[in-house]
Amino acid sequence: MSKTRTVDDFALARTVHVVAVLFWIGGVGFVTWVLMPTLKATELPQDRLRRFQQMEARFAWQARLWVLLAGASGLWLVARADLWSRFLDGRFWWMHLMVALWTVFALMLLVIEPLHLHRRLANTQSPEADFARMIRLHQLLLAVSIITILGAVGGSHGLF
């Protein structure tokens, strides 16, 4: 007698969610802690922004994919487990932070960057200042991402 094994949709969604967040935020960490400092140390100030855009273009489609998968799997998890009430409970602050962070990245990657930012940066008169602003923004978003991950992992395992 053979057993039929079914896929646990909740476990699958959680796995997709964790892997998507890993590659999404891992990519942000790589860009923030490796790529940008390397460009700052090796490129002339007027060339940094252009070189960053060349390299970032290879990663952008991946970042969009991971953000979309993280959002879709996160929504599935909340709906499947009926976790909506957690958004009314301050003890689950990390869930609010996850949604807020996801919203910022989704808007940035799917709306602002392709529809506005590329054009603005192509016509910039101050590439050095724009690159410095991009570094600060990446550092801020990465810090919030780390706090979010710490909160989400700790919160989902009963730490808070």
C-alpha positions as CSV (number, residue, x, y, z in Angstrom):
1,M,0.0,0.0,0.0
2,S,1.5,3.3,-1.1
3,K,1.0,6.6,0.6
4,T,0.0,9.6,-1.5
5,R,2.0,12.6,-0.5
6,T,0.4,16.1,-0.9
7,V,2.2,19.3,-0.9
8,D,1.6,21.5,2.1
9,D,0.6,24.8,0.5
10,F,1.4,26.8,3.7
11,A,4.9,25.3,4.0
12,L,5.5,25.9,0.3
13,A,4.4,29.6,0.5
14,R,6.6,30.1,3.6
15,T,9.5,28.6,1.8
16,V,9.0,30.8,-1.2
17,H,8.6,33.8,1.1
18,V,11.9,33.1,3.0
19,V,13.9,32.5,-0.2
20,A,12.4,35.6,-1.9
21,V,13.3,37.8,1.1
22,L,16.8,36.2,1.3
23,F,17.6,37.1,-2.3
24,W,15.8,40.5,-2.2
25,I,17.4,41.8,1.0
26,G,20.6,39.9,0.4
27,G,20.8,41.8,-2.9
28,V,20.3,45.1,-1.2
29,G,23.0,44.2,1.3
30,F,25.4,43.3,-1.5
31,V,24.7,46.6,-3.4
32,T,25.0,48.6,-0.2
33,W,28.0,47.0,1.5
34,V,30.0,45.8,-1.6
35,L,29.1,47.4,-4.9
36,M,28.6,51.0,-3.9
37,P,31.8,51.2,-1.7
38,T,33.8,49.5,-4.5
39,L,32.5,52.0,-7.0
40,K,33.3,54.9,-4.6
41,A,36.9,53.6,-4.2
42,T,37.6,52.7,-7.8
43,E,35.7,55.1,-10.1
44,L,36.1,58.8,-10.7
45,P,33.3,60.7,-8.9
46,Q,31.7,61.7,-12.2
47,D,31.6,58.1,-13.4
48,R,30.2,56.3,-10.3
49,L,26.6,56.9,-11.0
50,R,26.9,55.7,-14.6
51,R,28.8,52.6,-13.6
52,F,26.3,51.9,-10.8
53,Q,23.4,52.1,-13.3
54,Q,25.1,49.7,-15.7
55,M,25.6,47.1,-13.0
56,E,22.2,47.7,-11.3
57,A,20.4,47.1,-14.6
58,R,21.6,43.5,-14.5
59,F,20.1,43.0,-11.0
60,A,16.9,45.1,-11.3
61,W,14.8,42.4,-13.0
62,Q,15.9,39.9,-10.3
63,A,15.0,42.4,-7.5
64,R,11.6,42.9,-9.1
65,L,11.0,39.2,-9.2
66,W,12.0,38.6,-5.6
67,V,9.9,41.6,-4.3
68,L,6.9,40.3,-6.3
69,L,7.4,36.7,-5.0
70,A,7.8,38.0,-1.4
71,G,4.6,40.1,-1.6
72,A,2.5,37.4,-3.2
73,S,3.7,34.7,-0.8
74,G,3.3,37.0,2.2
75,L,-0.3,37.8,1.1
76,W,-1.0,34.1,0.6
77,L,0.3,33.3,4.1
78,V,-1.8,36.0,5.8
79,A,-4.9,35.0,3.9
80,R,-4.4,31.3,4.2
81,A,-3.8,31.4,8.0
82,D,-6.3,34.3,8.4
83,L,-3.8,36.5,10.1
84,W,-5.6,39.8,9.3
85,S,-6.3,40.4,13.0
86,R,-2.6,40.7,13.7
87,F,-2.6,44.0,11.9
88,L,-4.9,45.4,14.7
89,D,-2.5,44.2,17.4
90,G,0.6,46.3,18.3
91,R,2.4,43.2,19.4
92,F,2.8,42.2,15.8
93,W,4.5,45.5,14.8
94,W,6.9,43.6,12.6
95,M,4.0,42.6,10.3
96,H,3.3,46.3,9.7
97,L,6.9,46.9,9.1
98,M,7.1,44.1,6.6
99,V,4.2,45.5,4.6
100,A,5.6,49.0,4.8
101,L,9.0,48.0,3.6
102,W,7.6,45.8,0.8
103,T,5.5,48.8,-0.3
104,V,8.5,51.1,-0.4
105,F,10.5,48.6,-2.5
106,A,7.7,47.7,-4.8
107,L,7.0,51.4,-5.5
108,M,10.7,52.1,-6.0
109,L,11.4,49.0,-8.2
110,L,8.1,48.8,-10.2
111,V,7.0,52.5,-10.5
112,I,9.5,55.2,-9.5
113,E,12.7,53.7,-10.9
114,P,11.4,52.7,-14.4
115,L,9.0,55.6,-14.9
116,H,11.0,58.5,-13.4
117,L,14.3,57.8,-11.8
118,H,16.2,56.5,-14.9
119,R,15.2,59.6,-16.9
120,R,16.1,62.0,-14.0
121,L,19.5,60.4,-13.5
122,A,20.3,60.4,-17.2
123,N,19.9,64.2,-17.2
124,T,21.5,64.9,-13.9
125,Q,23.8,67.8,-13.5
126,S,25.3,66.4,-10.2
127,P,26.1,62.7,-10.5
128,E,28.4,62.8,-7.5
129,A,25.6,64.2,-5.2
130,D,23.1,61.8,-6.7
131,F,25.4,58.8,-6.0
132,A,25.9,60.0,-2.4
133,R,22.1,60.3,-2.0
134,M,21.7,56.8,-3.4
135,I,24.3,55.4,-0.9
136,R,22.4,57.0,2.0
137,L,19.0,55.7,0.8
138,H,20.4,52.2,0.4
139,Q,21.9,52.3,3.9
140,L,18.6,53.5,5.4
141,L,16.6,50.9,3.5
142,L,19.0,48.2,4.5
143,A,18.9,49.2,8.2
144,V,15.1,49.1,8.1
145,S,15.2,45.8,6.3
146,I,17.5,44.3,9.0
147,I,15.2,45.5,11.8
148,T,12.2,44.1,9.9
149,I,13.8,40.7,9.5
150,L,14.9,40.6,13.1
151,G,11.3,41.5,14.2
152,A,9.7,39.0,11.8
153,V,11.9,36.1,12.7
154,G,11.8,36.8,16.4
155,G,8.1,37.6,16.3
156,S,7.1,34.5,14.4
157,H,9.1,32.4,16.8
158,G,7.6,33.9,20.0
159,L,10.4,36.2,20.9
160,F,8.0,39.2,21.2
